[in-house]
Amino acid sequence: MVDAFVMVKTGAGRSESVVAEIRDLEGVSEAHVVAGDYDIMAEITAEEVYDVLQTASSAIQDLDGVTGTRTYIALD
């Protein structure tokens, strides 16, 4: 199993609607609106790194209101 954390930036006032959509994506185990440089933090669990990248780069980045992402793969 591969665990990853995806930090998401959204447009102004879009965090609540975007986090709701992210929570519904396959592989997303948790997603929260957070304070700081990013607006949302999502945890993804998948069988392979490729599956994490599909969720992060295709599914999340394609959501309306997402302006940027950064993905961190857990090493432990």
VOFI-280165 format. One record per residue: residue number from 1; z, y, x of N, C-alpha, C in turn. Coordinates in steps of 0.05 Angstrom, whole numbers, plus 32768, in hexadecimal, padded with zeros to 4 digits. Each point is the difference from the previous one (the first is absolute). Layout:
BEGIN
   palo   n_up   n_north   n_east   ca_up   ca_north   ca_east   c_up   c_north   c_east
    NUM      Z         Y        X       Z          Y         X      Z         Y        X
...
This chain:
BEGIN
   palo   n_up   n_north   n_east   ca_up   ca_north   ca_east   c_up   c_north   c_east
      1   8000      7FE8     8011    8000       8018      7FEF   8000      8019     8011
      2   7FF3      8014     7FF7    7FFF       801A      800D   800D      8015     7FEE
      3   8012      8010     800C    800C       8016      7FF1   7FF6      801A     800D
      4   7FFB      8013     7FEF    7FF6       801A      8009   800B      8016     7FEF
      5   8002      8018     800B    8008       8018      7FF2   7FEA      8014     8000
      6   7FF9      800A     7FE9    7FEA       8014      7FFE   800C      801A     7FF7
      7   7FFC      8014     8010    8009       801B      7FFA   7FE8      800E     7FF3
      8   8005      800D     7FE9    7FEB       800C      7FF1   8004      801E     7FFB
      9   7FEC      8010     8005    8000       801C      7FF9   7FF0      8003     7FE6
     10   800B      8011     7FEE    7FF2       8005      7FE7   7FFB      801E     7FFC
     11   7FEF      8006     7FED    7FFC       801C      7FF9   8019      800B     7FF1
     12   8002      8019     7FFF    8018       800D      7FF3   8003      7FF6     7FE4
     13   8019      7FF8     7FFA    8007       7FF7      7FE5   7FF5      7FE5     7FF8
     14   7FF6      7FF0     8013    7FF4       7FE6      7FFA   8011      7FE8     8007
     15   8016      8004     800D    8010       7FEA      800B   8008      7FEC     7FEB
     16   800B      8009     7FE9    800A       7FEE      7FEC   7FEA      7FEF     7FF4
     17   7FE9      800B     7FFA    7FEA       7FF0      7FF4   7FF5      7FED     8015
     18   7FFE      8009     8019    7FF4       7FEE      8015   8013      7FE9     8006
     19   801A      8005     8001    8013       7FEB      8006   8000      7FEB     7FEA
     20   7FFC      8007     7FE8    7FFE       7FED      7FEA   7FE8      7FEE     8003
     21   7FE9      800B     8009    7FE8       7FF1      8004   8003      7FED     8018
     22   800D      800A     8015    8004       7FF0      8018   8012      7FE8     7FFA
     23   8015      8004     7FF0    8012       7FEA      7FF8   7FF1      7FE9     7FF2
     24   7FEA      8006     7FF3    7FF0       7FEC      7FF1   7FEC      7FF1     8011
     25   7FFD      8008     801A    7FEC       7FF3      8011   800B      7FE5     800A
     26   7FED      7FED     8002    8007       7FE5      800B   800A      8003     801D
     27   8016      7FF3     8006    800B       8000      801B   8015      8015     8004
     28   8002      8014     7FEF    8014       8015      8003   801B      7FF6     7FF5
     29   8014      7FFD     8012    801A       7FF6      7FF7   8012      8017     7FF7
     30   7FFD      8018     800C    8010       8017      7FF8   7FF0      8019     8006
     31   8005      8015     7FF2    7FF4       801B      8005   8013      8015     7FF6
     32   8005      8015     8010    8013       8015      7FF9   7FF5      801B     8007
     33   8006      8014     7FF0    7FFB       801C      8007   8016      8007     8014
     34   7FF8      800C     8017    8013       8007      8015   7FFD      801D     8008
     35   8015      800A     800D    7FFF       801B      800C   7FF8      7FFE     801D
     36   7FF1      8014     800A    7FF8       8000      801C   7FE3      8006     8003
     37   7FF4      7FF7     8016    7FE4       8005      8006   7FED      7FF3     7FED
     38   8009      7FEA     7FF4    7FEF       7FF1      7FEC   800E      8001     7FE5
     39   7FF1      7FFA     7FEB    800A       8002      7FE5   8009      7FE5     7FF4
     40   7FF3      7FEA     800A    8006       7FE6      7FF5   8002      7FEC     8018
     41   8013      7FED     7FFE    8001       7FEA      8012   7FFD      7FE6     7FF0
     42   7FED      7FF0     8008    7FFB       7FE6      7FF3   8004      7FE9     8013
     43   800B      7FEA     7FF7    8002       7FE8      8010   7FED      7FEC     7FF5
     44   7FF0      7FF4     8013    7FEC       7FEC      7FF8   8007      7FE6     800E
     45   7FFF      7FEA     7FF1    8003       7FE6      800C   7FE7      7FF0     7FF9
     46   7FF5      7FF4     8015    7FE7       7FF1      7FFD   7FFF      7FE8     8013
     47   7FED      7FEE     7FFB    7FFD       7FE9      8011   7FF5      8007     801C
     48   7FED      8013     8001    7FF2       8007      8018   7FFF      801E     8004
     49   7FFC      8009     8018    7FFD       801C      8006   7FE9      800C     7FF1
     50   7FEA      7FF0     7FFE    7FE8       8009      7FF1   8007      8008     7FE3
     51   8012      7FF0     7FF4    8008       8005      7FE4   800F      801B     7FFE
     52   8011      8005     8014    800F       8019      8001   7FED      8017     8002
     53   7FED      7FFD     8012    7FEC       8016      8004   7FEF      8005     7FE7
     54   7FF9      7FEA     7FF2    7FF1       8004      7FE7   8010      8010     7FEC
     55   8019      7FFA     7FFD    8011       800F      7FED   8003      801C     8009
     56   8006      8004     801A    8005       801B      800A   7FE7      8011     8001
     57   7FEB      7FF6     800B    7FE8       8010      8004   7FEE      8001     7FE8
     58   7FFE      7FEB     7FF1    7FEE       8001      7FE9   800F      8008     7FE7
     59   8014      7FF1     7FF8    800D       8005      7FE7   8010      801A     7FFF
     60   8011      8005     8013    8011       8018      7FFF   7FEF      8019     8006
     61   7FF0      7FFF     8015    7FF1       8018      8007   7FEC      8008     7FEA
     62   7FF7      7FED     7FF0    7FED       8007      7FEB   800D      800B     7FE7
     63   801B      8000     7FFE    800D       800B      7FE8   7FFC      801F     7FFF
     64   7FFB      8009     7FE8    7FFD       801D      7FFB   801B      800E     8006
     65   7FFF      8014     8011    8019       800F      8007   800A      7FF9     801C
     66   7FF6      7FEB     800C    8008       7FF9      801C   7FEF      8010     8013
     67   800E      800E     8012    7FF1       8010      8014   8001      7FF5     801C
     68   8012      7FEC     8005    8001       7FF4      801A   8015      7FEA     8001
     69   7FFC      7FED     8013    8014       7FEA      8003   8004      7FFA     801D
     70   8016      7FF3     8006    8006       7FF6      801B   800D      7FE5     7FFB
     71   7FF6      7FEB     800E    800A       7FE5      7FFC   800F      7FF7     8019
     72   8017      7FF4     7FFC    8011       7FF5      8015   8004      7FE2     7FFB
     73   7FF7      7FEF     8012    8004       7FE3      7FFE   801B      7FF9     800C
     74   8011      7FF1     7FF2    801A       7FF7      800A   7FFB      7FEA     8015
     75   800F      8002     8016    7FFC       7FEC      8016   8016      7FEB     8000
     76   8015      8003     7FEF    8015       7FEB      8000   8001      7FF2     7FE6
